């Protein structure tokens, strides 16, 4: 324990199982705490290193357009175009700040809002409706055919708003990067784990980019024609980790992507 510092938070204690031995339980509890601390430190470091760069671009554009507007004749096409650009970049700046704040908050704890029992099948219906409301052209096919009859098998103790945000980001990305071709969302349960698979028929992710997609502000090299900020997936990953879950990805450039979220049933969040 004494060797673990901010510089090497990736280290973990060796947990040996001796049938519920108290020292093993203590070591596992300590490792769980380190998992949360490591996520928090990574989030802070990413925020500091990336925020100044990402915020400088829209601010530079706003300043340039203001200068142009002050020289243009009031009511002219140039004047109106400059004001429209200022409004657009201000909206962009607000979106980035909101995303950064969510990313920073999600790295610490899940107590921003109260926990509650959440049925994931019902939550997925809400997410489907929410995405279609924002992007009516979305085609989301919700597959609940493999669910058990017992509702407890699809119920989590979760921060509903955060979890909804994480899954909505993933489903929205699938719709956007597939040019709104059909997207399949499949929910399955094996008793102790819930699996949510989001499968699209979109542009896929280049092999060299896969290892970076959960880094804040990273955008794959084939996404230049799509609007985005590279914050949604890192935010989703943080939220899923807070619920002691994991995210897996399977993709092929030009053919599509499958993102699978695994969540343990009835989770007590830290």
Backbone as CSV, one residue per row, in Angstrom:
resi,resn,N_x,N_y,N_z,CA_x,CA_y,CA_z,C_x,C_y,C_z
1,UNK,0.826,-1.206,0.000,0.000,0.000,0.000,0.862,1.259,0.000
2,UNK,1.994,1.204,0.724,2.857,2.378,0.828,3.502,2.734,-0.508
3,UNK,3.662,1.753,-1.395,4.307,2.002,-2.679,3.385,2.696,-3.681
4,UNK,2.064,2.638,-3.445,1.112,3.159,-4.422,0.916,4.650,-4.212
5,UNK,1.254,5.430,-5.268,1.129,6.888,-5.217,0.390,7.346,-6.463
6,UNK,0.232,8.656,-6.584,-0.479,9.209,-7.741,0.190,8.823,-9.047
7,UNK,1.535,8.629,-9.011,2.268,8.333,-10.230,2.102,6.880,-10.687
8,UNK,1.650,5.987,-9.798,1.530,4.570,-10.179,0.209,3.976,-9.679
9,UNK,-0.862,4.708,-9.912,-2.174,4.262,-9.442,-2.674,3.008,-10.165
10,UNK,-1.959,2.597,-11.214,-2.362,1.379,-11.921,-2.020,0.119,-11.124
11,UNK,-1.160,0.245,-10.121,-0.780,-0.920,-9.321,-1.956,-1.388,-8.465
12,UNK,-2.005,-2.694,-8.189,-3.064,-3.264,-7.362,-2.463,-4.266,-6.380
13,UNK,-3.139,-4.457,-5.257,-2.712,-5.461,-4.291,-3.036,-6.853,-4.812
14,UNK,-2.209,-7.814,-4.434,-2.442,-9.196,-4.828,-3.506,-9.780,-3.900
15,UNK,-4.656,-10.117,-4.474,-5.769,-10.638,-3.671,-5.758,-12.160,-3.733
16,UNK,-5.573,-12.778,-2.570,-5.611,-14.235,-2.489,-6.901,-14.640,-1.784
17,UNK,-7.577,-15.589,-2.348,-8.866,-16.008,-1.796,-8.675,-17.202,-0.865
18,UNK,-9.068,-17.033,0.365,-9.021,-18.115,1.338,-10.395,-18.295,1.972
19,UNK,-11.398,-18.348,1.104,-12.747,-18.590,1.613,-13.274,-17.467,2.478
20,UNK,-13.184,-16.234,1.994,-13.737,-15.115,2.760,-12.798,-14.566,3.798
21,UNK,-11.495,-14.806,3.645,-10.495,-14.289,4.563,-10.594,-12.770,4.653
22,UNK,-10.500,-12.212,5.860,-10.680,-10.773,6.073,-9.617,-9.948,5.368
23,UNK,-8.378,-10.433,5.319,-7.327,-9.686,4.645,-7.572,-9.643,3.131
24,UNK,-8.098,-10.737,2.570,-8.439,-10.739,1.148,-9.552,-9.753,0.859
25,UNK,-10.545,-9.716,1.754,-11.642,-8.759,1.588,-11.128,-7.328,1.666
26,UNK,-10.203,-7.076,2.603,-9.638,-5.737,2.751,-8.843,-5.344,1.500
27,UNK,-8.055,-6.283,0.984,-7.259,-6.000,-0.213,-8.165,-5.711,-1.408
28,UNK,-9.252,-6.466,-1.551,-10.166,-6.242,-2.666,-10.861,-4.892,-2.533
29,UNK,-11.245,-4.524,-1.310,-11.860,-3.218,-1.069,-10.895,-2.092,-1.419
30,UNK,-9.622,-2.291,-1.053,-8.597,-1.297,-1.372,-8.416,-1.169,-2.881
31,UNK,-8.427,-2.293,-3.599,-8.291,-2.271,-5.061,-9.482,-1.578,-5.715
32,UNK,-10.683,-1.806,-5.179,-11.867,-1.120,-5.708,-11.743,0.393,-5.537
33,UNK,-11.204,0.800,-4.393,-10.987,2.224,-4.161,-9.968,2.777,-5.156
34,UNK,-8.913,2.004,-5.437,-7.907,2.442,-6.401,-8.493,2.574,-7.800
35,UNK,-9.405,1.687,-8.151,-10.073,1.798,-9.451,-10.778,3.134,-9.586
36,UNK,-11.481,3.541,-8.528,-12.198,4.816,-8.564,-11.232,5.993,-8.583
37,UNK,-10.162,5.886,-7.806,-9.170,6.968,-7.771,-8.466,7.114,-9.116
38,UNK,-8.126,5.983,-9.731,-7.434,6.033,-11.019,-8.311,6.695,-12.071
39,UNK,-9.597,6.348,-12.080,-10.531,6.973,-13.019,-10.606,8.469,-12.788
40,UNK,-10.644,8.881,-11.508,-10.728,10.301,-11.180,-9.474,11.052,-11.635
41,UNK,-8.290,10.463,-11.378,-7.041,11.113,-11.779,-6.938,11.224,-13.287
42,UNK,-7.317,10.145,-13.998,-7.262,10.175,-15.460,-8.179,11.256,-16.011
43,UNK,-9.345,11.360,-15.420,-10.309,12.361,-15.881,-9.776,13.764,-15.681
44,UNK,-9.185,14.030,-14.512,-8.618,15.349,-14.241,-7.481,15.670,-15.209
45,UNK,-6.591,14.705,-15.402,-5.453,14.939,-16.293,-5.911,15.208,-17.720
46,UNK,-6.887,14.427,-18.191,-7.399,14.636,-19.544,-8.067,15.996,-19.677
47,UNK,-8.797,16.381,-18.641,-9.476,17.669,-18.674,-8.460,18.797,-18.807
48,UNK,-7.416,18.769,-17.973,-6.423,19.842,-17.968,-5.659,19.901,-19.289
49,UNK,-5.272,18.723,-19.802,-4.424,18.702,-20.999,-5.193,19.055,-22.268
50,UNK,-6.504,18.771,-22.298,-7.263,18.954,-23.524,-8.162,20.183,-23.548
51,UNK,-8.595,20.630,-22.372,-9.593,21.694,-22.326,-9.106,22.977,-23.000
52,UNK,-7.869,23.372,-22.712,-7.379,24.637,-23.256,-7.342,24.596,-24.780
53,UNK,-6.920,23.461,-25.337,-6.855,23.339,-26.793,-8.247,23.378,-27.417
54,UNK,-9.183,22.608,-26.860,-10.514,22.503,-27.443,-11.314,23.796,-27.299
55,UNK,-11.095,24.503,-26.206,-11.848,25.738,-25.981,-11.271,26.904,-26.774
56,UNK,-9.981,26.850,-27.093,-9.336,27.970,-27.782,-9.889,28.147,-29.205
57,UNK,-10.214,27.039,-29.873,-10.672,27.144,-31.264,-11.951,27.954,-31.410
58,UNK,-13.044,27.601,-30.729,-14.252,28.425,-30.889,-14.079,29.847,-30.380
59,UNK,-13.273,30.044,-29.343,-13.056,31.398,-28.842,-12.308,32.247,-29.862
60,UNK,-11.336,31.647,-30.565,-10.608,32.374,-31.606,-11.542,32.773,-32.738
61,UNK,-12.414,31.843,-33.130,-13.371,32.131,-34.197,-14.330,33.241,-33.786
62,UNK,-14.827,33.160,-32.549,-15.747,34.192,-32.049,-15.074,35.560,-32.078
63,UNK,-13.829,35.615,-31.600,-13.112,36.897,-31.577,-12.930,37.440,-32.991
64,UNK,-12.575,36.568,-33.934,-12.379,37.017,-35.310,-13.668,37.509,-35.937
65,UNK,-14.778,36.811,-35.668,-16.057,37.214,-36.243,-16.558,38.525,-35.625
66,UNK,-16.296,38.724,-34.338,-16.673,39.984,-33.690,-15.917,41.136,-34.331
67,UNK,-14.615,40.910,-34.572,-13.810,41.952,-35.220,-14.339,42.258,-36.620
68,UNK,-14.735,41.224,-37.359,-15.298,41.412,-38.695,-16.622,42.160,-38.629
69,UNK,-17.442,41.787,-37.645,-18.758,42.417,-37.519,-18.636,43.900,-37.192
70,UNK,-17.622,44.260,-36.411,-17.463,45.672,-36.049,-17.058,46.524,-37.251
71,UNK,-16.444,45.879,-38.270,-16.023,46.627,-39.452,-17.096,46.631,-40.542
72,UNK,-18.026,45.667,-40.453,-19.046,45.558,-41.500,-20.165,46.575,-41.284
73,UNK,-20.819,46.921,-42.356,-21.944,47.859,-42.282,-23.121,47.181,-41.594
74,UNK,-23.737,47.906,-40.664,-24.854,47.356,-39.910,-25.959,46.905,-40.851
75,UNK,-26.393,45.626,-40.710,-27.471,45.093,-41.538,-26.997,44.492,-42.838
76,UNK,-25.715,44.558,-43.148,-25.192,43.995,-44.390,-25.128,42.468,-44.291
77,UNK,-24.937,41.815,-45.438,-24.828,40.362,-45.465,-23.637,39.888,-44.638
78,UNK,-22.525,40.621,-44.740,-21.332,40.249,-43.982,-21.583,40.341,-42.481
79,UNK,-22.307,41.396,-42.084,-22.615,41.618,-40.682,-23.497,40.487,-40.143
80,UNK,-24.531,40.141,-40.882,-25.444,39.079,-40.453,-24.754,37.718,-40.436
81,UNK,-23.880,37.473,-41.427,-23.149,36.205,-41.472,-22.205,36.069,-40.281
82,UNK,-21.562,37.183,-39.918,-20.658,37.165,-38.770,-21.418,36.878,-37.485
83,UNK,-22.578,37.498,-37.326,-23.383,37.263,-36.128,-23.860,35.808,-36.060
84,UNK,-24.234,35.242,-37.222,-24.667,33.850,-37.260,-23.520,32.919,-36.868
85,UNK,-22.309,33.250,-37.330,-21.146,32.440,-36.982,-20.834,32.536,-35.498
86,UNK,-20.960,33.728,-34.951,-20.743,33.915,-33.507,-21.722,33.068,-32.714
87,UNK,-22.992,33.082,-33.125,-24.007,32.279,-32.434,-23.688,30.792,-32.532
88,UNK,-23.273,30.340,-33.698,-22.940,28.925,-33.904,-21.772,28.490,-33.026
89,UNK,-20.724,29.309,-32.990,-19.544,28.955,-32.203,-19.811,29.069,-30.707
90,UNK,-20.667,30.002,-30.326,-21.042,30.108,-28.915,-21.813,28.862,-28.475
91,UNK,-22.710,28.376,-29.339,-23.441,27.139,-29.044,-22.478,25.958,-28.944
92,UNK,-21.503,25.940,-29.846,-20.498,24.875,-29.825,-19.695,24.912,-28.532
93,UNK,-19.320,26.104,-28.128,-18.555,26.280,-26.894,-19.366,25.812,-25.694
94,UNK,-20.649,26.155,-25.672,-21.520,25.717,-24.570,-21.606,24.195,-24.526
95,UNK,-21.715,23.561,-25.704,-21.795,22.103,-25.760,-20.505,21.470,-25.230
96,UNK,-19.362,22.014,-25.632,-18.083,21.478,-25.167,-17.957,21.615,-23.653
97,UNK,-18.317,22.776,-23.129,-18.225,23.003,-21.684,-19.138,22.057,-20.914
98,UNK,-20.362,21.858,-21.419,-21.292,20.948,-20.767,-20.746,19.526,-20.772
99,UNK,-20.180,19.108,-21.897,-19.604,17.771,-22.007,-18.401,17.606,-21.088
100,UNK,-17.554,18.631,-21.037,-16.384,18.569,-20.159,-16.791,18.473,-18.697
101,UNK,-17.808,19.230,-18.319,-18.274,19.190,-16.941,-18.811,17.805,-16.606
102,UNK,-19.586,17.236,-17.522,-20.091,15.882,-17.297,-18.978,14.867,-17.218
103,UNK,-17.965,15.007,-18.069,-16.829,14.096,-18.061,-16.059,14.198,-16.751
104,UNK,-15.853,15.418,-16.284,-15.128,15.617,-15.029,-15.911,15.054,-13.844
105,UNK,-17.205,15.306,-13.795,-18.021,14.835,-12.684,-18.119,13.317,-12.668
106,UNK,-18.195,12.707,-13.839,-18.388,11.261,-13.896,-17.162,10.497,-13.429
107,UNK,-16.020,11.159,-13.328,-14.815,10.476,-12.890,-14.699,10.330,-11.397
108,UNK,-15.637,10.869,-10.635,-15.484,10.846,-9.189,-16.475,9.918,-8.496
109,UNK,-17.763,10.184,-8.594,-18.704,9.306,-7.924,-20.049,9.353,-8.617
110,UNK,-20.919,8.470,-8.224,-22.234,8.393,-8.836,-23.304,9.009,-7.977
111,UNK,-22.939,9.894,-7.045,-23.908,10.434,-6.102,-24.366,11.832,-6.467
112,UNK,-24.115,12.240,-7.710,-24.616,13.524,-8.158,-26.134,13.530,-8.073
113,UNK,-26.742,12.393,-8.381,-28.174,12.205,-8.266,-28.415,10.875,-7.572
114,UNK,-29.565,10.685,-6.935,-29.796,9.476,-6.136,-29.848,8.208,-6.981
115,UNK,-29.462,7.100,-6.361,-29.564,5.797,-7.002,-30.981,5.264,-6.864
116,UNK,-31.341,4.395,-7.782,-32.664,3.790,-7.735,-32.637,2.486,-8.508
117,UNK,-33.669,1.683,-8.323,-33.785,0.455,-9.097,-34.283,0.809,-10.494
118,UNK,-33.550,0.354,-11.503,-33.852,0.708,-12.890,-34.005,-0.560,-13.717
119,UNK,-35.139,-0.692,-14.381,-35.318,-1.789,-15.331,-34.706,-1.372,-16.668
120,UNK,-33.702,-2.120,-17.103,-32.950,-1.709,-18.282,-33.788,-1.815,-19.556
121,UNK,-34.697,-2.787,-19.620,-35.533,-2.875,-20.816,-36.398,-1.628,-20.973
122,UNK,-36.955,-1.141,-19.862,-37.757,0.083,-19.918,-36.889,1.295,-20.238
123,UNK,-35.660,1.320,-19.683,-34.750,2.424,-19.956,-34.392,2.475,-21.439
124,UNK,-34.218,1.319,-22.065,-33.886,1.286,-23.488,-35.027,1.822,-24.342
125,UNK,-36.263,1.584,-23.939,-37.393,2.184,-24.656,-37.337,3.705,-24.548
126,UNK,-37.024,4.212,-23.348,-36.907,5.665,-23.152,-35.795,6.241,-24.027
127,UNK,-34.665,5.534,-24.080,-33.530,6.001,-24.885,-33.891,6.018,-26.361
128,UNK,-34.573,4.988,-26.821,-35.005,4.929,-28.219,-35.887,6.121,-28.564
129,UNK,-36.858,6.405,-27.690,-37.751,7.544,-27.924,-36.981,8.857,-27.925
130,UNK,-36.011,8.987,-26.992,-35.245,10.230,-26.879,-34.394,10.474,-28.121
131,UNK,-33.742,9.427,-28.634,-32.891,9.580,-29.811,-33.738,9.929,-31.036
132,UNK,-34.874,9.261,-31.195,-35.742,9.531,-32.344,-36.336,10.932,-32.268
133,UNK,-36.579,11.409,-31.051,-37.115,12.767,-30.908,-36.113,13.806,-31.402
134,UNK,-34.828,13.582,-31.140,-33.788,14.517,-31.585,-33.448,14.288,-33.048
135,UNK,-33.397,13.022,-33.463,-33.063,12.676,-34.854,-34.164,11.773,-35.397
136,UNK,-35.240,12.355,-35.910,-36.396,11.565,-36.366,-36.057,10.536,-37.447
137,UNK,-34.952,10.751,-38.155,-34.586,9.826,-39.224,-33.936,8.546,-38.709
138,UNK,-33.702,8.458,-37.381,-33.072,7.274,-36.796,-33.981,6.058,-36.930
139,UNK,-33.358,4.899,-37.186,-34.088,3.629,-37.299,-33.496,2.664,-36.274
140,UNK,-34.106,2.581,-35.106,-33.588,1.776,-34.000,-34.465,0.543,-33.817
141,UNK,-33.851,-0.626,-33.910,-34.563,-1.888,-33.742,-34.198,-2.471,-32.379
142,UNK,-35.141,-2.426,-31.443,-34.905,-2.894,-30.080,-35.262,-4.376,-29.982
143,UNK,-34.279,-5.202,-29.621,-34.452,-6.653,-29.551,-34.450,-7.086,-28.082
144,UNK,-35.624,-7.484,-27.578,-35.763,-7.930,-26.191,-36.210,-9.387,-26.127
145,UNK,-35.976,-10.137,-27.191,-36.496,-11.498,-27.292,-35.800,-12.481,-26.362
146,UNK,-34.581,-12.170,-25.919,-33.810,-13.122,-25.111,-33.915,-12.862,-23.615
147,UNK,-34.859,-12.034,-23.197,-34.941,-11.682,-21.780,-35.702,-12.728,-20.980
148,UNK,-35.283,-12.965,-19.732,-36.032,-13.871,-18.845,-37.311,-13.206,-18.365
149,UNK,-38.230,-14.014,-17.865,-39.502,-13.478,-17.386,-39.346,-12.721,-16.069
150,UNK,-38.369,-13.115,-15.262,-38.151,-12.477,-13.963,-37.600,-11.070,-14.161
151,UNK,-38.345,-10.050,-13.733,-37.906,-8.672,-13.947,-36.665,-8.326,-13.139
152,UNK,-36.403,-9.072,-12.066,-35.202,-8.803,-11.264,-33.939,-9.046,-12.070
153,UNK,-34.023,-9.902,-13.095,-32.847,-10.220,-13.910,-32.462,-9.083,-14.839
154,UNK,-33.346,-8.096,-14.996,-33.037,-6.943,-15.861,-33.082,-5.638,-15.060
155,UNK,-32.868,-5.747,-13.760,-32.961,-4.582,-12.887,-31.604,-4.273,-12.263
156,UNK,-31.224,-2.992,-12.307,-29.975,-2.531,-11.705,-30.275,-1.489,-10.642
157,UNK,-29.394,-1.424,-9.649,-29.420,-0.276,-8.748,-28.443,0.731,-9.326
158,UNK,-28.976,1.827,-9.868,-28.134,2.703,-10.689,-28.534,4.155,-10.550
159,UNK,-27.643,5.010,-11.008,-27.973,6.414,-11.205,-28.633,6.504,-12.576
160,UNK,-29.934,6.579,-12.602,-30.683,6.441,-13.853,-30.295,7.496,-14.874
161,UNK,-30.183,8.746,-14.455,-29.873,9.823,-15.402,-28.498,9.637,-16.044
162,UNK,-27.496,9.265,-15.234,-26.158,9.053,-15.778,-26.135,7.852,-16.715
163,UNK,-26.775,6.755,-16.304,-26.782,5.563,-17.134,-27.520,5.815,-18.447
164,UNK,-28.612,6.563,-18.373,-29.347,6.910,-19.589,-28.474,7.751,-20.519
165,UNK,-27.711,8.679,-19.946,-26.815,9.513,-20.748,-25.769,8.661,-21.455
166,UNK,-25.170,7.704,-20.721,-24.123,6.862,-21.297,-24.652,6.044,-22.471
167,UNK,-25.791,5.387,-22.281,-26.343,4.529,-23.329,-26.891,5.351,-24.496
168,UNK,-27.443,6.526,-24.191,-27.935,7.400,-25.260,-26.795,7.856,-26.154
169,UNK,-25.649,8.182,-25.561,-24.475,8.559,-26.362,-24.099,7.458,-27.347
170,UNK,-24.107,6.217,-26.861,-23.695,5.085,-27.702,-24.693,4.852,-28.832
171,UNK,-25.993,4.879,-28.502,-27.021,4.650,-29.522,-27.034,5.800,-30.533
172,UNK,-26.903,7.034,-30.050,-26.882,8.194,-30.955,-25.708,8.129,-31.913
173,UNK,-24.526,7.757,-31.403,-23.356,7.614,-32.267,-23.586,6.555,-33.343
174,UNK,-24.204,5.447,-32.947,-24.461,4.371,-33.912,-25.352,4.872,-35.039
175,UNK,-26.384,5.631,-34.695,-27.279,6.174,-35.720,-26.553,7.182,-36.608
176,UNK,-25.787,8.069,-35.969,-25.113,9.135,-36.717,-24.063,8.584,-37.678
177,UNK,-23.205,7.701,-37.188,-22.091,7.223,-38.012,-22.492,6.116,-38.980
178,UNK,-23.774,5.785,-39.026,-24.260,4.841,-40.032,-25.171,5.544,-41.027
179,UNK,-25.150,6.894,-41.002,-26.026,7.675,-41.882,-27.479,7.258,-41.726
180,UNK,-27.832,6.905,-40.490,-29.204,6.584,-40.108,-29.754,5.345,-40.808
181,UNK,-28.854,4.394,-41.087,-29.289,3.048,-41.461,-29.792,2.357,-40.186
182,UNK,-30.503,1.224,-40.316,-31.021,0.552,-39.118,-29.924,0.204,-38.115
183,UNK,-30.220,0.470,-36.833,-29.319,0.153,-35.721,-30.036,-0.830,-34.799
184,UNK,-29.374,-1.916,-34.465,-29.951,-2.928,-33.583,-29.446,-2.736,-32.160
185,UNK,-30.378,-2.740,-31.201,-30.035,-2.674,-29.783,-30.589,-3.933,-29.128
186,UNK,-29.692,-4.823,-28.712,-30.102,-6.125,-28.195,-29.739,-6.259,-26.721
187,UNK,-30.734,-6.631,-25.911,-30.536,-6.803,-24.474,-30.631,-8.278,-24.134
188,UNK,-29.616,-8.779,-23.403,-29.586,-10.174,-22.985,-29.171,-10.260,-21.524
189,UNK,-29.540,-11.363,-20.870,-29.179,-11.579,-19.472,-28.709,-13.013,-19.290
190,UNK,-27.619,-13.160,-18.497,-27.189,-14.515,-18.159,-27.311,-14.772,-16.654
191,UNK,-28.115,-13.963,-15.995,-28.333,-14.129,-14.564,-27.612,-13.099,-13.736
192,UNK,-26.282,-13.046,-13.850,-25.507,-12.100,-13.050,-25.084,-10.877,-13.847
193,UNK,-25.172,-10.967,-15.176,-24.748,-9.862,-16.039,-25.817,-9.539,-17.071
194,UNK,-25.949,-8.245,-17.330,-26.771,-7.779,-18.432,-25.865,-7.350,-19.570
195,UNK,-26.226,-7.717,-20.774,-25.463,-7.347,-21.952,-26.333,-6.491,-22.863
196,UNK,-25.825,-5.310,-23.227,-26.522,-4.414,-24.150,-25.621,-4.232,-25.360
197,UNK,-26.027,-4.799,-26.496,-25.237,-4.721,-27.719,-25.876,-3.722,-28.678
198,UNK,-25.097,-2.732,-29.113,-25.555,-1.727,-30.078,-24.783,-1.963,-31.371
199,UNK,-25.504,-2.394,-32.418,-24.872,-2.825,-33.663,-25.338,-1.930,-34.803
200,UNK,-24.382,-1.323,-35.502,-24.740,-0.457,-36.629,-24.133,-0.983,-37.925
201,UNK,-24.527,-0.369,-39.029,-24.038,-0.723,-40.353,-23.303,0.479,-40.955
202,UNK,-22.519,1.135,-40.100,-21.930,2.406,-40.481,-20.523,2.330,-41.016
203,UNK,-19.778,3.415,-40.781,-18.457,3.570,-41.390,-17.390,2.728,-40.700
204,UNK,-17.682,2.207,-39.509,-16.679,1.440,-38.788,-15.541,2.318,-38.294
205,UNK,-14.586,1.694,-37.627,-13.454,2.435,-37.059,-12.161,1.862,-37.620
206,UNK,-11.283,2.694,-38.171,-9.990,2.203,-38.668,-9.213,1.473,-37.577
207,UNK,-8.506,0.411,-37.944,-7.812,-0.427,-36.978,-6.859,0.377,-36.102
208,UNK,-6.157,1.333,-36.670,-5.183,2.116,-35.898,-5.837,3.083,-34.912
209,UNK,-7.127,3.331,-35.086,-7.818,4.297,-34.229,-8.522,3.651,-33.040
210,UNK,-8.736,2.340,-33.096,-9.568,1.670,-32.084,-9.048,1.909,-30.670
211,UNK,-7.730,1.827,-30.494,-7.162,1.949,-29.145,-7.330,3.349,-28.548
212,UNK,-7.723,4.317,-29.375,-7.809,5.700,-28.894,-9.246,6.213,-28.732
213,UNK,-10.247,5.419,-29.099,-11.604,5.982,-29.192,-12.191,6.397,-27.848
214,UNK,-11.643,5.876,-26.741,-12.144,6.271,-25.430,-11.306,7.392,-24.799
215,UNK,-10.402,7.974,-25.594,-9.636,9.120,-25.116,-10.420,10.403,-25.396
216,UNK,-10.539,11.288,-24.404,-11.298,12.528,-24.624,-10.774,13.322,-25.813
217,UNK,-11.689,13.790,-26.648,-11.435,14.648,-27.813,-10.836,13.902,-29.003
218,UNK,-10.612,12.589,-28.869,-10.123,11.852,-30.032,-11.291,11.545,-30.960
219,UNK,-11.079,11.765,-32.259,-12.067,11.403,-33.272,-11.377,10.560,-34.335
220,UNK,-12.024,9.486,-34.729,-11.433,8.578,-35.715,-11.142,9.326,-37.009
221,UNK,-10.169,8.825,-37.754,-9.689,9.526,-38.950,-10.717,9.565,-40.080
222,UNK,-11.775,8.752,-39.994,-12.784,8.728,-41.061,-14.083,9.420,-40.662
223,UNK,-14.027,10.321,-39.660,-15.249,10.975,-39.170,-15.325,12.455,-39.525
224,UNK,-14.489,12.909,-40.450,-14.434,14.347,-40.740,-15.755,14.892,-41.284
225,UNK,-16.574,14.041,-41.876,-17.856,14.498,-42.435,-18.991,14.481,-41.419
226,UNK,-18.664,14.122,-40.182,-19.684,14.027,-39.138,-19.354,14.999,-38.006
227,UNK,-20.367,15.714,-37.551,-20.169,16.658,-36.462,-19.987,15.906,-35.148
228,UNK,-19.034,16.328,-34.350,-18.805,15.693,-33.058,-17.636,16.331,-32.341
229,UNK,-17.479,15.959,-31.052,-16.440,16.590,-30.224,-15.516,15.562,-29.567
230,UNK,-15.806,14.285,-29.693,-14.942,13.269,-29.111,-15.029,13.167,-27.610
231,UNK,-16.175,13.527,-27.044,-16.341,13.468,-25.591,-17.367,12.413,-25.186
232,UNK,-18.287,12.069,-26.073,-19.388,11.177,-25.728,-18.960,9.806,-25.244
233,UNK,-18.062,9.132,-25.984,-17.649,7.785,-25.590,-16.822,7.766,-24.305
234,UNK,-15.862,8.686,-24.112,-15.165,8.712,-22.819,-16.112,8.930,-21.649
235,UNK,-17.113,9.800,-21.844,-18.100,10.034,-20.790,-18.892,8.759,-20.523
236,UNK,-19.311,8.064,-21.583,-20.059,6.815,-21.418,-19.225,5.779,-20.675
237,UNK,-17.940,5.676,-21.027,-17.063,4.707,-20.367,-16.949,4.999,-18.879
238,UNK,-16.770,6.264,-18.521,-16.681,6.615,-17.106,-17.945,6.216,-16.350
239,UNK,-19.091,6.489,-16.953,-20.367,6.185,-16.287,-20.542,4.675,-16.141
240,UNK,-20.211,3.918,-17.182,-20.326,2.461,-17.105,-19.384,1.914,-16.032
241,UNK,-18.191,2.474,-15.935,-17.256,2.043,-14.890,-17.803,2.333,-13.502
242,UNK,-18.480,3.464,-13.351,-19.074,3.794,-12.065,-20.100,2.747,-11.642
243,UNK,-20.704,2.108,-12.616,-21.678,1.055,-12.331,-21.029,-0.327,-12.360
244,UNK,-19.680,-0.331,-12.263,-18.882,-1.555,-12.219,-19.104,-2.427,-13.454
245,UNK,-19.335,-1.768,-14.559,-19.514,-2.474,-15.817,-18.319,-2.303,-16.724
246,UNK,-18.449,-2.773,-17.944,-17.358,-2.680,-18.924,-17.950,-2.477,-20.311
247,UNK,-17.103,-2.010,-21.229,-17.505,-1.805,-22.621,-16.537,-2.542,-23.531
248,UNK,-17.074,-3.315,-24.468,-16.273,-3.984,-25.474,-16.660,-3.482,-26.852
249,UNK,-15.753,-3.585,-27.798,-16.027,-3.062,-29.138,-15.508,-4.032,-30.200
250,UNK,-16.323,-4.209,-31.231,-15.944,-5.021,-32.384,-16.318,-4.217,-33.625
251,UNK,-15.353,-3.973,-34.499,-15.623,-3.070,-35.613,-14.803,-3.451,-36.838
252,UNK,-15.307,-3.062,-37.992,-14.582,-3.228,-39.259,-14.877,-2.018,-40.120
253,UNK,-13.821,-1.340,-40.527,-13.997,-0.115,-41.299,-14.789,-0.390,-42.574
254,UNK,-15.823,0.431,-42.776,-16.661,0.300,-43.958,-17.825,-0.653,-43.813
255,UNK,-17.882,-1.393,-42.690,-18.945,-2.385,-42.507,-19.782,-2.154,-41.249
256,UNK,-19.241,-1.495,-40.256,-20.039,-1.218,-39.073,-19.315,-1.521,-37.775
257,UNK,-20.019,-1.252,-36.677,-19.442,-1.377,-35.336,-20.461,-1.991,-34.386
258,UNK,-19.968,-2.823,-33.486,-20.787,-3.325,-32.387,-20.137,-2.917,-31.073
259,UNK,-20.876,-2.181,-30.265,-20.408,-1.829,-28.926,-21.274,-2.583,-27.922
260,UNK,-20.615,-3.318,-27.043,-21.343,-4.131,-26.065,-21.045,-3.628,-24.655
261,UNK,-22.105,-3.293,-23.947,-22.000,-2.834,-22.558,-22.404,-3.980,-21.640
262,UNK,-21.531,-4.302,-20.678,-21.810,-5.360,-19.712,-22.001,-4.730,-18.336
263,UNK,-23.140,-5.026,-17.698,-23.458,-4.450,-16.395,-23.873,-5.550,-15.431
264,UNK,-23.299,-5.564,-14.225,-23.731,-6.551,-13.221,-25.111,-6.192,-12.679
265,UNK,-25.920,-7.189,-12.425,-27.299,-6.985,-11.946,-27.294,-6.574,-10.480
266,UNK,-28.228,-5.658,-10.117,-28.389,-5.126,-8.743,-27.058,-4.675,-8.195
267,UNK,-26.576,-3.559,-8.712,-25.263,-3.019,-8.339,-25.408,-1.980,-7.242
268,UNK,-24.551,-2.070,-6.214,-24.426,-1.014,-5.228,-23.250,-0.151,-5.658
269,UNK,-23.535,1.049,-6.166,-22.470,1.915,-6.643,-21.675,2.481,-5.492
270,UNK,-20.398,2.819,-5.708,-19.573,3.391,-4.638,-20.097,4.739,-4.200
